[in-house]
Amino acid sequence: MIGIRIGIHFGIAALLCAGYSPARGADAPFPLKPVRIIVPFAPGGGTDLIARAIAQKLSEAWNQQVLIDNRSGGGTVIGSELVAKGAPDGHTLLLTANPHTTNPALNAKLPYDTLRDFAGVTQIATSPLILTVHPSLPARSVRELITLAKQRPGQLSYGTSGNGGPQHLAGESFKFMAGVSMIHVPYKGGSLAITDLLGGQTQLMFGSTFTVLPQMNGGRLRGLAITAAQRSTVMPHLPTIAEAALPGYAVTTWYGVFAAAATPRNLISRLHADFARSIKHADVVDRLTRDGSEPVASEPAAFDAFIRSEIENARRIVKASGMRLD
């Protein structure tokens, strides 16, 4: 009996030391140790830059280290699986983007269930992509690019931050609606894709505002249009692809935070409140809006509903365009 009691007490102590308690009260201390935010993209891309800006504010608020762990590869599946199968104690989180909702439409053998194995914390922001080309390409408008692509079927290539992401979705939707053939070149992150675009190894890109705008402002890339349904207040001179050539075209990037599904709901609420405060901090808002993004900070239930709708939308686009993993 004594041995049984000791075993029970040891098990409870181990759970508490790990920072997990199913009955965690609203005033229980959190975090109990450094928090790891897994970003399933390479360093330097839009998702990574957002994660680092928010992590700094969370670290200050929590008086605890917030570590960014870049786990690129597998179309974000590798990093996402670590959170889906990790401890539901809030100390390991996922900060990701559109591939999270595109992957279920492209990969029937995911090692997790996107809806069942994650709990949404908050949507951080939404942002358009920018259709940008290398200056050597003789196309100064979307219509000119479409004409050129039809003249050179299968010769133009566009780089992306990886399979199944918003850039891939934008490119395949563009190909389908414009009736052109272009080569998709997936990279393990947006910074690698833009490096090859700057070097002329690829000819165009549907790039994130974080990585593309600085290059456009420096004259190293030429922006043709944005992928959102409406013009951006940050880039009002750029038309939308829909108004420039392809009515009905619209693809946007979203960024959001997830925890493991079994994370206690009161802890999810606390995480949401802390992330929302960080997102609304003047420094973060300035960074987001300056780079063409719109802060969101949605409630967990609203974010979960958004994820469900994005998965259905991705399935429709994948089916219509014939999009596939390269």
N, C-alpha and C positions, 0 to 999 in steps of 0.2 A: 504493500500500500504506500509506504514511504517512497519507494522507487517510482511509483506511478505519479505521485504528487510532484516529485522533483522533475520528472519528465514533462509534466504539464506546465509547471512554472517556467521551465527552461524554454519550452516552445513559445509561450506567450512573450517571454522576454526577448526572444529572437525576433518575433514579429514586430515588437515595439522598437527594437533597435534598428530594424530595417525601415522604420518610418511608416508602417502600415497598421492601421487599426480600423476594423469594420465599424466600430462605434465612435470614431473620432469626433469629438465635440467641436462646436463652432469656434471655440477659443483655444483649441489645442495648437501647440506650436507647429509651424510649418514655414520653411523646410527644416528638416533635422540634419541635413547634410547637403553637399553641393548638388545642384539640379543640373541634369544633363538634357539639353535640347538637341535632339537628333535632326539634322538637316540632310535629307537624302539626295543632295546635290553637291557638286564640287565647290570649293571656296571661290568667292569672287562674283558669283551670279546674283541675280535679284533676290532670290529666296534667302541666300546666305547673308546678304547685306542687311535685309530686314531683320533677320534673326539676331544679328550682332547688335543692331541699334536697340532692339527691345531688351535683349539680354543684359545690356548695361544698366538699364533702368530697373529691371527686376533685381539685379544684384544689389543695387543701392537700396531698394525698398526692403529686401529680405535680409540684408547684411549677411549674405551668403554667396558663395561662388555660383555663377550660372555658366556652364561650359557648353560651347557649341561643338558638336560632334558631327563632322561631315562624313556621311556614309553614302557616297554616290555609287551608282551601278545598279543594274537590273531594272532600269526604268523606275527608280525610287523604291522598288520592292524590298531590296536588302535592308535599307534603313527602316522602312515602315514595319517590317516583320519584327525587328528588335523591340519596338514599342508594343505591337499587338500581343507579343508573347512575354513581355516584361512584367515586372512587379507593378501592381495597380496602386502605387503609393504616391503618385504625383511627382516623383523625383526623376523620372525619365519620360520626356515628352517628345512629340513629333511636330515639327514645324515644316509644312509641306505646301504643295500647290496642286494645280490641275491634274497631274498624273494620278493622283489619289482617286479621282473619279473617272478617269479615262481608262485606267488599267482593267477594271472589271469588264469593260466592253471589248478589250483587246486580248486579255489573257484569261482563259477558262481555268487555269491551274494555279491561281494565286495561293500562297501558303497561309492565307488568312482570309476572312470574310470582311470586306470593307465596311459594311454596315453593322455587323454583329460584334466585331472585335475592337472597335474604336469608340471612344466617347468624345464628341466635339466639345472643345473648350470655348473657342471663339474664332470667327473669321476676322483676320487682321485688316486686310485691305483688298481692294480690287484695282486693276490697272489694265489699260489697253496695251497691245503690242504695237511695235512700229515696223512697217514694211520698209526695209532699208536695203540699199544696193551699194556695191563697190563703185567708186567714182568712174572706173574704167568702163562700166556697163553703159551702153548708149540708150538709157531709158530714164526719162525725167518725169514720167507720170505712170500711173497704174496701167492705163490703156497702152502706153508705149511698151511697158514691160510685157503685157499679155501678147501684143503683136510680135515682140522679139522672141518670146517663148514659143509661139506657134511657128516662127521661122526656123527655130533651132530646137525641134522636139528632142527631149532627153539629153540636151547638152547643158542646160543651166542647172545649177545645184543650189540648194538652200540648206544651211546648217541649223541645227537646233540643240537645245540643252539636253536632249535625250528622247528616247522613244516614249510616246504616249503623253507627252506634255502639251501645254498650250501652244507652243511654237509648232509642234508637229501637227496638232489639230488645225491650227491656222493655215499651215502650208497645204495640207491635204484638202481642206475645205476650199482654199483658193484654187488649187488644181482642178477640183471637181466642178466648181462654179464657172471657172474661166475656160474650161475645156483644153487645158494645156498639160504637157508632160514635163515634169522636172524631177530631179534626183534628190531624195532626202538623205542628208548626211547627219546622223545622230552623234553627239559628243557626250562626254560625261560631265556636262556643266556648260553654262552659258559663256563663261569667260574663255573656255577653249574654243567654242564655236566662233566667237567674235574675233579671236586671234587669227583664225584661218580666213575669215571674211576680210579682215584688214590686209592680210597677206595675199589675197586674190585666189586662194585655193577653192573657195566657194564664191558665188556671185551675189547672193542675196540672203536675207534673213528676216524672219518675223521675230524681232528681238525685244527683250524686256526694256522698259524705259530706263532702268538703272544702268544697264550696260551699253545701250545704244546712244542715248542722248549725249553723253560726254564726247563720243566719237563724232556725232553729227555736228555738235557745236564747234568742234575742232577742225571741221572740214574733211575728216578722213572717211566719212560715210555720207551717203545721200538718202535722206528720208523721203519717201513717196506718199505714205498715207498711214493712218492708224487703223487697227482692227476693230475698234469698238463701234457701237451703233451711232454714237454721237461724237462730235468733235471735243477735243480736250481743251480745257481752259489754259493748260500749261503750254500746249502746242497748237494754238488756234489756226495757224497758217497751214497745218497739214489737214487735208480732207480725210474723210473716212473712206475705206475701200468701197463701201456700199454706195456712197454718193459719187465716187470717182469712176466706178466701172461696173460693180457687181451688186445691184440692189438686193437687200436682204442679208448680205454678208455681215456677220458679227461674231467675234471671238474675243473674250477677255481673260485675263489672268486673275486668279484669286489666290490669296495666301491665308493659311489657317493653322490652328494649333489643336492637337489631339492628345488624349491620354488613353491608356489601356481601358477597355470597356468596363472592367470590374472596379474601377476607381470609385470610391464612395461619392455620392452625389453632393454631399456638403463640401467635399474637397474640390470637386469640379467647380462648384459655385465660387469657392475662394480663389481658385486659379483664374476663373473668368474675371473676377473683380480686379485681381492684381494685374492681369494682362491688359484689361481695359484701361486701367489707369496709366499703364506704360504706353499704350497705343495713343492715348489722348494727351500725353506729355507734349509740351510745345516743341521740344527738340525733335521728337519722333514725327509729329504731324508735319513740321516744316520739311523734314527729310522726305517723307512720303509724297507730299503735295508738290515739292520742288521737282521730284522725279516723275511726276505724272500719275501718281497713285492716289486713291481716295480711301482714307481710314474708315473702318467699319465698326469693329468691336461689338459684334452681335452677341446676343444671349445664346447659351448652349443649345437650347431647344430650337431656336431659329437657325442656328448653324447646322444642326443635324438635318433639319428639313431642307436646307439649301443643298446639302451634300446629296440627299436622295434625288432632288430634282436635277442636279448636275450629272449624276450617273445616268439617269434616263435620257438627258439631252445628249450625252456622249454616245450612248448606244444608237441614237437616231443618226447622228453625224457619221459614225463609223459604218453603219449599215448603208447609208446613202452614198458615201464617198468611196467605199471599199478600202478605207484606211487599214493598214496592217503594220505589225512590228517589223522593222528592217533588220 
